[in-house]
Amino acid sequence: MPGFVVRVCETDCMARQTSFRFTVAATTAVDAAFARHAGVARFAYNQCLRKVKDRRDAQRLDRSVDVLWSGSSLVNHINTWKRSPTAGRT
């Protein structure tokens, strides 16, 4: 985390880096929101991992299959998937 540069004195040209650490005073609602966020992030990671593994397996059989490696292609995959019937939406 970037800190502030503090001058030690006017005649000395040395600078000292100072950093600060903040802690969230978590309530039950904040804890629940953090847990939901972590769960959704893990779910999305697992969806992308499964898609990459499936594509890698298909690529072993057919070299013309592209594997989704870039972040934008994985984001596009998640956005397409979440609107599909397999995600529970139509």
N, C-alpha and C positions, 0 to 999 in steps of 0.2 A: 504494500500500500504506500503510495507516495506520501512523503511527509512535507514538512516545511523546512526551509533553510533559515537558520537563525544565526545572526552575526554574534560572535563571541564578544568582541569589543571593536571600537572604531579604528584603532591603530593596527590591530591584528587582522590579517586578511583570511584567516581560517574560518571556515563555516562548519557548522555541526548539523547533521541530519536528525530531525526529530520526527517520530511517527506516533500515531495514536491508535489505540485499539478500542472498538466500540462493541458493546454487547447489547443484544435486544432483550428487554425485560419482557419475556414471553408470558403471555396469558394462555389460557386454555384454547382460546380461539386462534391465537397466533401459532401455537403448537400444532393445532389441527391443520392450519393452512400450510405450514412448513411440511408436515407429513404428507398432505395431499400433493404438494408440488414435487416432493421427492418421489412419490409413487408414480405420478404421471411421467416424470422424466425417465424413470427406470422402465416403465412400460413402453415409451417411445423408443428408448435405446434397444430394448429387446425386439421390438417390431422391425427396426432397421437391421439389427444383427441377423434375424431370421431371414429377411429378404436377401441380404448379402450372401449368407450361407446357401440359400436355395439357388441363387444365381451362380455361385461358384460351382455347386454340384451340377447344375445344368451346363455350365461352361466346360466341365470335364468331358461331357458327352458330345457337345456341339460347340466348337470354338467360336462360332459367330454370335453367341449370346454375350451381351454386354453386362458387366457387373457394375452396380451402382456404387461408386467410390466417393464422389464429391458430396460435400455437405448439401449443396442445393438440390442434387438429384435425390438425396435421402429425404429432404424436406418435401420435395414434390411427391415422393412416394407416400409419405405419411399423410399429406393433404388429400391425395387421391384415395388412399385406404380408408381414411376416417369418414369419407362420404359414400363408401361402398356398403353393400348389404352384409359383407363379412364383419364389418365393424358394428353392425346392429342398426345402421341407418340406411335409409333409401333416398 
